[in-house]
Amino acid sequence: MGKKKGLQCGFCGGTAYEAKLRFQGFDIDGWHCSKCGEDAFDPIQADRILKLNKFLKKEYEITVGQISNSLIIRIPKELADLMEIQKGEKVKLKLDDMHTFHVEA
């Protein structure tokens, strides 16, 4: 982003410039005030990180189904929404070991 556009700081009235900020372990867009040092995070990106951290703590028990000769698992809607996976989209499935695999969207 760099220091391009300035916004008025809601805390001190100084000028806040676009910046990459650290939020809960992730770099996101935001604004940093050069006068008071306050940071303001991009609300959409911050909300997505909050949701991600919530889901990282959750565990899902999913029933394996079958269609024709293939076994299927369903991805819960809240995870699909977070990962921005849509019906018909191709994803990658990779085996990690004999009992673990992961999906990349």
C-alpha positions, 0 to 999 in steps of 0.5 A: 500500500505505501504512504499514499492517501491520508485520513483524519485520525479518529483519535487525535485528528492527525493524519493516518496513512495507509499501511500494512499492519499486523493483526492477530498474526496476519498482515492486513491493510489499514491506517497508521496515525503519524501523530499519535501512533494509533492503528485502524484496521481494514474492517473487512480483512479484520473480520475475516481474520476473526472468523478464521481464528474462531474456526481454527479452534473448532473441530467438525465431525462429518459423515462420509457418504457415497455417490456411485463408486466415490466416497464423499465428504461435505464441507460445512457452509460456514467453512465453505463461505470462509474459504470462498469455495463455491459449487462446481469449483475445483479444489486440491486434495493432498494426502499427508499420511495414512490418516490425514489429508488436507484440502486447498481451495 
